Amino acid sequence: MRGLMDAGVDLEVDARFVDMLSPRRAHILDLGCGIGSAVGALRARGHMAYGVDPSDDVLTVARELFDPACFQDMSAGAVSASALPARGLPGAFDFVFMSGNVPAFLTDDALPKIFKQVSSILNPGGGLIIGTSTKAKGGPAQQDVAAAGSGLTLTHRFSDWHLGPFSEESPWSVSVYSNAGTRRAAEGPDGMFVLGA
């Protein structure tokens, strides 16, 4: 991953997508953060972004490249409203996301558990964003099954991070699941200039 970053591969495309959906200064958690490029990009955009990953190797790189306090050694399945604060991270988030191969590495019973755990740490109107291969383990079909009974509802599905239309033939998918409630209103500056009547 570090080699890809050094070679100029765009490893922030997922961060731009999450940033677009998020209110300013949002609390965001990256499950399976790898070397932390998305967390770093989101923090550079003013968000309170954090990452967890079970691999010491990638976390070592993340902590070299970015603020070490933003990263914790934790699996996606261990995330909870009590476990996160015990590690110095917030216990509630506006958005949680998983991208790349993270869903494919999960066990069959882990994905439904993660949906429920994420639902419990989301602020009202918050969401879970998953970007991964369509046909791989943990793809959209399994995600939709995992969402049932979790309190999260599919609100958007795209074929890429650039809002391309999704079809069953799409090799990639980006799914957005939202919980109940109203997301906090956007605060400036965000380019919204409402004209008076």
MARDRENNU-303892 format. One record per residue (C-alpha): x, z, y; residue number from 1. Coordinates in Angstrom, 3 decimals. Layout:
BEGIN
<r><c1>X</c1><c3>Z</c3><c2>Y</c2><num>NUM</num></r>
...
END
This chain:
BEGIN
<r><c1>0.000</c1><c3>0.000</c3><c2>0.000</c2><num>1</num></r>
<r><c1>2.795</c1><c3>0.835</c3><c2>2.409</c2><num>2</num></r>
<r><c1>4.291</c1><c3>-2.605</c3><c2>1.740</c2><num>3</num></r>
<r><c1>0.978</c1><c3>-4.261</c3><c2>2.607</c2><num>4</num></r>
<r><c1>0.799</c1><c3>-2.266</c3><c2>5.821</c2><num>5</num></r>
<r><c1>4.388</c1><c3>-3.172</c3><c2>6.731</c2><num>6</num></r>
<r><c1>3.612</c1><c3>-6.854</c3><c2>5.975</c2><num>7</num></r>
<r><c1>0.781</c1><c3>-6.853</c3><c2>8.515</c2><num>8</num></r>
<r><c1>-2.150</c1><c3>-6.986</c3><c2>6.070</c2><num>9</num></r>
<r><c1>-5.319</c1><c3>-5.856</c3><c2>7.864</c2><num>10</num></r>
<r><c1>-5.928</c1><c3>-2.445</c3><c2>6.317</c2><num>11</num></r>
<r><c1>-8.198</c1><c3>-1.349</c3><c2>9.169</c2><num>12</num></r>
<r><c1>-11.161</c1><c3>-3.667</c3><c2>8.552</c2><num>13</num></r>
<r><c1>-13.136</c1><c3>-0.867</c3><c2>6.888</c2><num>14</num></r>
<r><c1>-12.349</c1><c3>1.437</c3><c2>9.811</c2><num>15</num></r>
<r><c1>-13.748</c1><c3>-1.095</c3><c2>12.304</c2><num>16</num></r>
<r><c1>-16.974</c1><c3>-1.305</c3><c2>10.276</c2><num>17</num></r>
<r><c1>-17.331</c1><c3>2.488</c3><c2>10.126</c2><num>18</num></r>
<r><c1>-16.502</c1><c3>2.736</c3><c2>13.841</c2><num>19</num></r>
<r><c1>-19.234</c1><c3>0.211</c3><c2>14.678</c2><num>20</num></r>
<r><c1>-21.877</c1><c3>2.316</c3><c2>12.893</c2><num>21</num></r>
<r><c1>-20.699</c1><c3>5.672</c3><c2>14.200</c2><num>22</num></r>
<r><c1>-21.552</c1><c3>7.536</c3><c2>17.372</c2><num>23</num></r>
<r><c1>-18.505</c1><c3>8.248</c3><c2>19.535</c2><num>24</num></r>
<r><c1>-16.391</c1><c3>11.205</c3><c2>18.396</c2><num>25</num></r>
<r><c1>-18.068</c1><c3>11.173</c3><c2>14.984</c2><num>26</num></r>
<r><c1>-16.926</c1><c3>13.343</c3><c2>12.103</c2><num>27</num></r>
<r><c1>-15.915</c1><c3>10.933</c3><c2>9.319</c2><num>28</num></r>
<r><c1>-14.547</c1><c3>11.545</c3><c2>5.819</c2><num>29</num></r>
<r><c1>-12.658</c1><c3>8.945</c3><c2>3.761</c2><num>30</num></r>
<r><c1>-12.956</c1><c3>9.637</c3><c2>0.016</c2><num>31</num></r>
<r><c1>-9.882</c1><c3>8.244</c3><c2>-1.727</c2><num>32</num></r>
<r><c1>-8.055</c1><c3>7.707</c3><c2>1.563</c2><num>33</num></r>
<r><c1>-4.846</c1><c3>6.339</c3><c2>0.054</c2><num>34</num></r>
<r><c1>-2.083</c1><c3>6.092</c3><c2>2.657</c2><num>35</num></r>
<r><c1>-4.520</c1><c3>6.994</c3><c2>5.425</c2><num>36</num></r>
<r><c1>-4.659</c1><c3>3.724</c3><c2>7.364</c2><num>37</num></r>
<r><c1>-8.443</c1><c3>3.925</c3><c2>7.902</c2><num>38</num></r>
<r><c1>-8.255</c1><c3>7.583</c3><c2>8.937</c2><num>39</num></r>
<r><c1>-5.474</c1><c3>6.768</c3><c2>11.397</c2><num>40</num></r>
<r><c1>-7.426</c1><c3>3.824</c3><c2>12.834</c2><num>41</num></r>
<r><c1>-10.597</c1><c3>5.902</c3><c2>13.236</c2><num>42</num></r>
<r><c1>-8.700</c1><c3>8.729</c3><c2>14.936</c2><num>43</num></r>
<r><c1>-7.127</c1><c3>6.188</c3><c2>17.303</c2><num>44</num></r>
<r><c1>-10.696</c1><c3>5.190</c3><c2>18.237</c2><num>45</num></r>
<r><c1>-11.541</c1><c3>8.795</c3><c2>19.120</c2><num>46</num></r>
<r><c1>-13.249</c1><c3>9.937</c3><c2>15.919</c2><num>47</num></r>
<r><c1>-12.583</c1><c3>13.165</c3><c2>14.065</c2><num>48</num></r>
<r><c1>-11.599</c1><c3>11.420</c3><c2>10.828</c2><num>49</num></r>
<r><c1>-10.194</c1><c3>13.052</c3><c2>7.715</c2><num>50</num></r>
<r><c1>-9.147</c1><c3>11.866</c3><c2>4.282</c2><num>51</num></r>
<r><c1>-9.020</c1><c3>13.279</c3><c2>0.783</c2><num>52</num></r>
<r><c1>-7.224</c1><c3>11.804</c3><c2>-2.207</c2><num>53</num></r>
<r><c1>-6.121</c1><c3>13.240</c3><c2>-5.567</c2><num>54</num></r>
<r><c1>-2.759</c1><c3>11.413</c3><c2>-5.489</c2><num>55</num></r>
<r><c1>0.205</c1><c3>13.287</c3><c2>-4.026</c2><num>56</num></r>
<r><c1>2.172</c1><c3>10.026</c3><c2>-3.808</c2><num>57</num></r>
<r><c1>-0.203</c1><c3>8.332</c3><c2>-1.366</c2><num>58</num></r>
<r><c1>-0.853</c1><c3>11.548</c3><c2>0.567</c2><num>59</num></r>
<r><c1>2.885</c1><c3>11.930</c3><c2>1.142</c2><num>60</num></r>
<r><c1>2.879</c1><c3>8.533</c3><c2>2.861</c2><num>61</num></r>
<r><c1>-0.323</c1><c3>9.326</c3><c2>4.794</c2><num>62</num></r>
<r><c1>1.209</c1><c3>12.544</c3><c2>6.095</c2><num>63</num></r>
<r><c1>4.376</c1><c3>10.686</c3><c2>7.150</c2><num>64</num></r>
<r><c1>2.411</c1><c3>8.032</c3><c2>9.037</c2><num>65</num></r>
<r><c1>-0.352</c1><c3>10.159</c3><c2>10.582</c2><num>66</num></r>
<r><c1>-1.270</c1><c3>13.753</c3><c2>11.455</c2><num>67</num></r>
<r><c1>-0.711</c1><c3>15.682</c3><c2>8.199</c2><num>68</num></r>
<r><c1>-3.535</c1><c3>18.122</c3><c2>9.003</c2><num>69</num></r>
<r><c1>-6.063</c1><c3>15.289</c3><c2>8.529</c2><num>70</num></r>
<r><c1>-5.367</c1><c3>14.886</c3><c2>4.803</c2><num>71</num></r>
<r><c1>-6.084</c1><c3>17.064</c3><c2>1.793</c2><num>72</num></r>
<r><c1>-5.337</c1><c3>16.768</c3><c2>-1.905</c2><num>73</num></r>
<r><c1>-8.858</c1><c3>16.669</c3><c2>-3.343</c2><num>74</num></r>
<r><c1>-10.811</c1><c3>14.376</c3><c2>-5.618</c2><num>75</num></r>
<r><c1>-14.044</c1><c3>12.770</c3><c2>-4.446</c2><num>76</num></r>
<r><c1>-15.931</c1><c3>14.820</c3><c2>-7.024</c2><num>77</num></r>
<r><c1>-14.637</c1><c3>18.104</c3><c2>-5.581</c2><num>78</num></r>
<r><c1>-16.047</c1><c3>17.485</c3><c2>-2.094</c2><num>79</num></r>
<r><c1>-18.650</c1><c3>20.051</c3><c2>-1.037</c2><num>80</num></r>
<r><c1>-19.854</c1><c3>21.978</c3><c2>2.017</c2><num>81</num></r>
<r><c1>-17.812</c1><c3>24.980</c3><c2>0.861</c2><num>82</num></r>
<r><c1>-14.719</c1><c3>23.264</c3><c2>-0.593</c2><num>83</num></r>
<r><c1>-13.948</c1><c3>21.213</c3><c2>2.522</c2><num>84</num></r>
<r><c1>-13.802</c1><c3>24.140</c3><c2>5.002</c2><num>85</num></r>
<r><c1>-11.731</c1><c3>26.088</c3><c2>2.466</c2><num>86</num></r>
<r><c1>-9.130</c1><c3>23.316</c3><c2>2.889</c2><num>87</num></r>
<r><c1>-9.338</c1><c3>23.327</c3><c2>6.700</c2><num>88</num></r>
<r><c1>-11.700</c1><c3>20.351</c3><c2>7.021</c2><num>89</num></r>
<r><c1>-15.195</c1><c3>20.278</c3><c2>8.560</c2><num>90</num></r>
<r><c1>-18.113</c1><c3>21.009</c3><c2>6.240</c2><num>91</num></r>
<r><c1>-20.421</c1><c3>18.334</c3><c2>7.700</c2><num>92</num></r>
<r><c1>-19.927</c1><c3>14.678</c3><c2>8.609</c2><num>93</num></r>
<r><c1>-21.708</c1><c3>11.818</c3><c2>10.345</c2><num>94</num></r>
<r><c1>-20.331</c1><c3>9.293</c3><c2>7.845</c2><num>95</num></r>
<r><c1>-18.489</c1><c3>9.436</c3><c2>4.544</c2><num>96</num></r>
<r><c1>-16.961</c1><c3>6.298</c3><c2>3.055</c2><num>97</num></r>
<r><c1>-15.203</c1><c3>4.978</c3><c2>-0.024</c2><num>98</num></r>
<r><c1>-13.500</c1><c3>1.620</c3><c2>-0.021</c2><num>99</num></r>
<r><c1>-11.470</c1><c3>-0.573</c3><c2>-2.297</c2><num>100</num></r>
<r><c1>-11.071</c1><c3>0.492</c3><c2>-5.898</c2><num>101</num></r>
<r><c1>-12.177</c1><c3>4.113</c3><c2>-5.467</c2><num>102</num></r>
<r><c1>-15.616</c1><c3>3.671</c3><c2>-7.131</c2><num>103</num></r>
<r><c1>-14.003</c1><c3>1.828</c3><c2>-10.077</c2><num>104</num></r>
<r><c1>-11.762</c1><c3>4.825</c3><c2>-10.806</c2><num>105</num></r>
<r><c1>-14.674</c1><c3>7.256</c3><c2>-11.092</c2><num>106</num></r>
<r><c1>-16.120</c1><c3>8.350</c3><c2>-14.410</c2><num>107</num></r>
<r><c1>-19.666</c1><c3>7.232</c3><c2>-15.251</c2><num>108</num></r>
<r><c1>-21.153</c1><c3>10.619</c3><c2>-14.420</c2><num>109</num></r>
<r><c1>-19.066</c1><c3>11.133</c3><c2>-11.254</c2><num>110</num></r>
<r><c1>-20.819</c1><c3>8.582</c3><c2>-9.018</c2><num>111</num></r>
<r><c1>-24.296</c1><c3>10.232</c3><c2>-9.128</c2><num>112</num></r>
<r><c1>-22.664</c1><c3>13.625</c3><c2>-8.549</c2><num>113</num></r>
<r><c1>-20.757</c1><c3>12.279</c3><c2>-5.542</c2><num>114</num></r>
<r><c1>-23.935</c1><c3>10.802</c3><c2>-4.040</c2><num>115</num></r>
<r><c1>-25.602</c1><c3>14.238</c3><c2>-4.237</c2><num>116</num></r>
<r><c1>-22.565</c1><c3>16.044</c3><c2>-2.867</c2><num>117</num></r>
<r><c1>-22.180</c1><c3>13.590</c3><c2>0.007</c2><num>118</num></r>
<r><c1>-25.869</c1><c3>13.916</c3><c2>0.835</c2><num>119</num></r>
<r><c1>-25.369</c1><c3>17.678</c3><c2>1.174</c2><num>120</num></r>
<r><c1>-22.537</c1><c3>17.315</c3><c2>3.723</c2><num>121</num></r>
<r><c1>-24.084</c1><c3>14.611</c3><c2>5.920</c2><num>122</num></r>
<r><c1>-25.516</c1><c3>15.414</c3><c2>9.321</c2><num>123</num></r>
<r><c1>-29.129</c1><c3>14.226</c3><c2>9.890</c2><num>124</num></r>
<r><c1>-29.197</c1><c3>10.428</c3><c2>10.002</c2><num>125</num></r>
<r><c1>-25.709</c1><c3>10.283</c3><c2>8.520</c2><num>126</num></r>
<r><c1>-24.582</c1><c3>7.843</c3><c2>5.893</c2><num>127</num></r>
<r><c1>-22.414</c1><c3>6.965</c3><c2>2.936</c2><num>128</num></r>
<r><c1>-20.600</c1><c3>3.620</c3><c2>3.134</c2><num>129</num></r>
<r><c1>-19.119</c1><c3>2.035</c3><c2>-0.001</c2><num>130</num></r>
<r><c1>-17.070</c1><c3>-1.154</c3><c2>0.024</c2><num>131</num></r>
<r><c1>-15.983</c1><c3>-2.429</c3><c2>-3.387</c2><num>132</num></r>
<r><c1>-16.029</c1><c3>-5.310</c3><c2>-5.867</c2><num>133</num></r>
<r><c1>-19.574</c1><c3>-6.300</c3><c2>-6.794</c2><num>134</num></r>
<r><c1>-19.066</c1><c3>-6.702</c3><c2>-10.542</c2><num>135</num></r>
<r><c1>-16.607</c1><c3>-3.839</c3><c2>-11.054</c2><num>136</num></r>
<r><c1>-17.488</c1><c3>-0.403</c3><c2>-12.321</c2><num>137</num></r>
<r><c1>-19.071</c1><c3>1.530</c3><c2>-9.447</c2><num>138</num></r>
<r><c1>-20.451</c1><c3>-1.660</c3><c2>-7.889</c2><num>139</num></r>
<r><c1>-23.807</c1><c3>-1.954</c3><c2>-6.117</c2><num>140</num></r>
<r><c1>-25.975</c1><c3>-1.836</c3><c2>-9.248</c2><num>141</num></r>
<r><c1>-24.449</c1><c3>1.490</c3><c2>-10.309</c2><num>142</num></r>
<r><c1>-24.530</c1><c3>2.736</c3><c2>-6.725</c2><num>143</num></r>
<r><c1>-28.277</c1><c3>2.130</c3><c2>-6.485</c2><num>144</num></r>
<r><c1>-28.854</c1><c3>4.064</c3><c2>-9.718</c2><num>145</num></r>
<r><c1>-26.628</c1><c3>6.893</c3><c2>-8.441</c2><num>146</num></r>
<r><c1>-28.545</c1><c3>7.023</c3><c2>-5.153</c2><num>147</num></r>
<r><c1>-31.849</c1><c3>7.769</c3><c2>-6.917</c2><num>148</num></r>
<r><c1>-32.696</c1><c3>11.412</c3><c2>-6.370</c2><num>149</num></r>
<r><c1>-29.694</c1><c3>12.034</c3><c2>-4.116</c2><num>150</num></r>
<r><c1>-31.564</c1><c3>12.002</c3><c2>-0.822</c2><num>151</num></r>
<r><c1>-29.739</c1><c3>8.820</c3><c2>0.225</c2><num>152</num></r>
<r><c1>-31.490</c1><c3>5.473</c3><c2>0.666</c2><num>153</num></r>
<r><c1>-29.921</c1><c3>2.011</c3><c2>0.789</c2><num>154</num></r>
<r><c1>-30.346</c1><c3>0.714</c3><c2>4.344</c2><num>155</num></r>
<r><c1>-27.879</c1><c3>-2.207</c3><c2>4.464</c2><num>156</num></r>
<r><c1>-25.821</c1><c3>-4.296</c3><c2>2.059</c2><num>157</num></r>
<r><c1>-23.332</c1><c3>-6.966</c3><c2>3.095</c2><num>158</num></r>
<r><c1>-20.888</c1><c3>-9.261</c3><c2>1.292</c2><num>159</num></r>
<r><c1>-17.936</c1><c3>-8.129</c3><c2>3.397</c2><num>160</num></r>
<r><c1>-16.896</c1><c3>-5.841</c3><c2>6.240</c2><num>161</num></r>
<r><c1>-17.944</c1><c3>-8.571</c3><c2>8.723</c2><num>162</num></r>
<r><c1>-21.707</c1><c3>-8.351</c3><c2>7.987</c2><num>163</num></r>
<r><c1>-21.829</c1><c3>-11.427</c3><c2>5.750</c2><num>164</num></r>
<r><c1>-25.122</c1><c3>-11.805</c3><c2>3.852</c2><num>165</num></r>
<r><c1>-25.025</c1><c3>-10.311</c3><c2>0.359</c2><num>166</num></r>
<r><c1>-26.141</c1><c3>-12.136</c3><c2>-2.786</c2><num>167</num></r>
<r><c1>-25.715</c1><c3>-11.379</c3><c2>-6.480</c2><num>168</num></r>
<r><c1>-22.855</c1><c3>-13.922</c3><c2>-6.495</c2><num>169</num></r>
<r><c1>-20.935</c1><c3>-12.122</c3><c2>-3.739</c2><num>170</num></r>
<r><c1>-17.579</c1><c3>-10.920</c3><c2>-5.120</c2><num>171</num></r>
<r><c1>-17.484</c1><c3>-7.994</c3><c2>-2.673</c2><num>172</num></r>
<r><c1>-20.130</c1><c3>-5.628</c3><c2>-1.379</c2><num>173</num></r>
<r><c1>-20.451</c1><c3>-3.165</c3><c2>1.471</c2><num>174</num></r>
<r><c1>-23.403</c1><c3>-0.815</c3><c2>1.009</c2><num>175</num></r>
<r><c1>-24.728</c1><c3>1.674</c3><c2>3.553</c2><num>176</num></r>
<r><c1>-26.867</c1><c3>4.558</c3><c2>2.315</c2><num>177</num></r>
<r><c1>-28.518</c1><c3>6.860</c3><c2>4.857</c2><num>178</num></r>
<r><c1>-30.048</c1><c3>10.297</c3><c2>4.646</c2><num>179</num></r>
<r><c1>-33.207</c1><c3>11.498</c3><c2>6.364</c2><num>180</num></r>
<r><c1>-33.248</c1><c3>12.483</c3><c2>9.991</c2><num>181</num></r>
<r><c1>-32.221</c1><c3>10.965</c3><c2>13.248</c2><num>182</num></r>
<r><c1>-28.612</c1><c3>10.209</c3><c2>13.980</c2><num>183</num></r>
<r><c1>-27.391</c1><c3>11.815</c3><c2>17.165</c2><num>184</num></r>
<r><c1>-27.683</c1><c3>9.538</c3><c2>20.164</c2><num>185</num></r>
<r><c1>-24.690</c1><c3>7.489</c3><c2>21.176</c2><num>186</num></r>
<r><c1>-22.727</c1><c3>8.902</c3><c2>24.059</c2><num>187</num></r>
<r><c1>-20.711</c1><c3>6.744</c3><c2>26.437</c2><num>188</num></r>
<r><c1>-18.502</c1><c3>5.057</c3><c2>26.951</c2><num>189</num></r>
<r><c1>-19.756</c1><c3>2.530</c3><c2>24.454</c2><num>190</num></r>
<r><c1>-20.503</c1><c3>-0.557</c3><c2>26.501</c2><num>191</num></r>
<r><c1>-24.212</c1><c3>0.186</c3><c2>26.913</c2><num>192</num></r>
<r><c1>-25.253</c1><c3>-0.260</c3><c2>30.512</c2><num>193</num></r>
<r><c1>-29.006</c1><c3>0.202</c3><c2>30.777</c2><num>194</num></r>
<r><c1>-30.471</c1><c3>-1.393</c3><c2>33.878</c2><num>195</num></r>
<r><c1>-33.194</c1><c3>0.350</c3><c2>35.832</c2><num>196</num></r>
<r><c1>-36.692</c1><c3>-1.078</c3><c2>36.010</c2><num>197</num></r>
END
